[in-house]
Amino acid sequence: MGIKEEILKKCDKKIETMEKSECPQWAKDRVIKERQVSKKIIELVCGIQGITVDTAIHILSEAKETIREVVMTQEI
């Protein structure tokens, strides 16, 4: 299994863990949706042909604040 698959598998595991958690439903729903958005973003970045791990990490680090602002203003 390649690194992209491992990363996406880790995303799925985090979503699954939250689905099984005993926190309030509203909090659970919000975190699950945030993690699903995060997974989609990671899929996009990891899908760039020829991208290295370091470049992917750099792109995600640089975009972190922008992504957070957009996700937080979306109705999720």
C-alpha positions in Angstrom: 0.0 0.0 0.0 1.4 3.4 -1.0 1.6 6.5 1.2 -1.5 8.0 -0.3 -3.5 5.0 0.5 -2.1 4.9 4.1 -3.0 8.6 4.6 -6.5 8.0 3.3 -6.9 4.9 5.4 -5.9 7.0 8.5 -8.6 9.6 7.6 -11.2 6.8 7.3 -10.1 5.4 10.7 -10.5 8.9 12.4 -14.0 9.3 10.9 -14.9 5.7 12.0 -13.6 6.4 15.5 -15.7 9.6 15.7 -18.8 7.8 14.5 -18.4 5.4 17.4 -17.7 8.0 20.0 -20.1 8.9 22.8 -19.9 12.7 22.5 -23.1 14.7 21.8 -24.5 14.1 18.3 -24.1 17.8 17.2 -20.4 17.7 18.1 -20.0 14.3 16.4 -21.7 15.4 13.2 -19.5 18.5 13.0 -16.2 16.7 13.6 -17.2 14.0 11.1 -18.0 16.5 8.4 -14.8 18.4 9.1 -12.8 15.2 8.8 -14.6 14.3 5.6 -13.7 17.8 4.2 -10.1 17.2 5.3 -10.0 13.8 3.6 -11.2 15.4 0.3 -8.5 18.1 0.5 -5.8 15.5 1.2 -7.1 13.4 -1.8 -6.8 16.4 -4.1 -3.2 17.3 -2.9 -2.1 13.7 -2.9 -3.6 13.3 -6.4 -1.2 15.8 -8.0 1.0 13.9 -10.4 4.6 13.8 -9.4 4.1 15.5 -6.0 6.5 14.5 -3.2 5.6 14.0 0.4 7.6 17.1 1.4 5.8 19.2 -1.2 2.4 17.9 -0.2 3.2 18.7 3.5 4.3 22.2 2.4 1.1 22.8 0.4 -1.1 21.7 3.2 0.8 23.7 5.8 0.6 26.9 3.7 -3.1 26.3 3.1 -4.1 25.3 6.6 -5.4 28.7 7.8 -7.3 29.4 4.5 -8.8 25.9 4.6 -9.8 26.4 8.3 -11.5 29.8 7.5 -13.4 28.4 4.5 -14.6 25.2 6.4 -15.6 27.2 9.4 -17.7 29.6 7.4 -19.5 26.8 5.5 -22.6 25.3 6.9 -21.4 21.9 7.8 
